[in-house]
Amino acid sequence: MKATQRPCSAPQLTSSGTPLVIEMDGRTYRLSQELDQFRAGGRCWLGEPSRDVWVLACGPVTLEIARFDVEWNGSQWWVLRIQD
């Protein structure tokens, strides 16, 4: 997976909070399969908050997406890594 660290939005979520739709850079990704989900602590030396992380298959693309506990660098949702 390639690190990208880009803000995104997740306008549609499942009842458990998993993103169904991710929008980033004018593209829309739709969830095909949830591959993993975990809670991660932030890198305290960077002032990064804790976050929930999902690894999602969205058709031929795999995204690692995070929802930070608070808005971080202008967004609460981030695509951390992408594999296409």
C-alpha positions as CSV (number, residue, x, y, z in Angstrom):
1,M,0.0,0.0,0.0
2,K,1.2,3.5,-0.8
3,A,1.0,6.1,2.0
4,T,-1.1,9.1,0.9
5,Q,-2.3,11.0,4.1
6,R,-5.1,12.9,2.3
7,P,-8.3,14.4,3.9
8,C,-11.5,12.9,2.7
9,S,-15.2,12.7,3.6
10,A,-17.4,9.7,4.5
11,P,-21.0,10.9,3.9
12,Q,-22.6,7.5,4.3
13,L,-21.9,5.1,7.2
14,T,-23.2,1.7,8.3
15,S,-25.1,1.5,11.6
16,S,-21.8,0.4,13.2
17,G,-19.9,3.5,11.8
18,T,-18.1,1.8,8.9
19,P,-17.8,4.1,5.8
20,L,-20.0,3.0,2.9
21,V,-18.9,5.8,0.6
22,I,-15.6,7.7,0.7
23,E,-15.0,10.9,-1.3
24,M,-11.5,12.1,-2.0
25,D,-10.0,14.4,-4.7
26,G,-13.2,14.4,-6.7
27,R,-13.5,10.6,-6.7
28,T,-16.1,8.4,-5.0
29,Y,-15.2,5.0,-3.6
30,R,-18.0,2.6,-2.6
31,L,-17.4,-0.1,0.0
32,S,-17.2,-3.7,-1.4
33,Q,-15.8,-5.4,1.7
34,E,-14.5,-4.4,5.1
35,L,-11.2,-6.2,5.5
36,D,-10.1,-5.0,8.9
37,Q,-11.0,-2.5,11.6
38,F,-9.0,-1.4,14.7
39,R,-8.4,1.4,17.2
40,A,-5.0,3.2,17.1
41,G,-3.4,5.6,19.4
42,G,-2.0,8.8,17.9
43,R,1.6,9.7,17.6
44,C,1.9,11.9,20.7
45,W,5.1,13.5,19.6
46,L,3.2,15.0,16.6
47,G,0.2,15.9,18.7
48,E,-1.9,13.4,16.8
49,P,-5.2,12.2,18.4
50,S,-6.4,8.6,18.6
51,R,-8.4,7.2,15.7
52,D,-10.5,4.4,14.4
53,V,-9.0,2.8,11.3
54,W,-10.6,0.6,8.6
55,V,-9.1,-1.3,5.7
56,L,-11.7,-1.3,3.0
57,A,-12.0,-3.0,-0.4
58,C,-13.7,-0.5,-2.7
59,G,-13.9,-2.4,-6.0
60,P,-10.3,-2.8,-7.4
61,V,-8.9,-0.3,-4.8
62,T,-8.0,-0.9,-1.2
63,L,-8.1,2.0,1.2
64,E,-6.9,2.4,4.8
65,I,-9.1,5.2,6.2
66,A,-9.1,6.8,9.6
67,R,-11.6,8.8,11.6
68,F,-9.7,10.8,14.2
69,D,-11.4,11.5,17.6
70,V,-11.2,15.3,16.8
71,E,-10.6,17.3,13.7
72,W,-6.9,17.0,12.9
73,N,-5.1,19.3,10.3
74,G,-8.5,20.4,9.0
75,S,-10.4,17.1,8.7
76,Q,-11.7,14.3,10.9
77,W,-11.6,11.7,8.1
78,W,-8.3,10.8,6.3
79,V,-7.2,8.2,3.7
80,L,-3.9,7.0,5.2
81,R,-2.9,4.5,2.5
82,I,-4.2,3.4,-0.9
83,Q,-3.5,0.4,-3.1
84,D,-4.9,0.4,-6.7
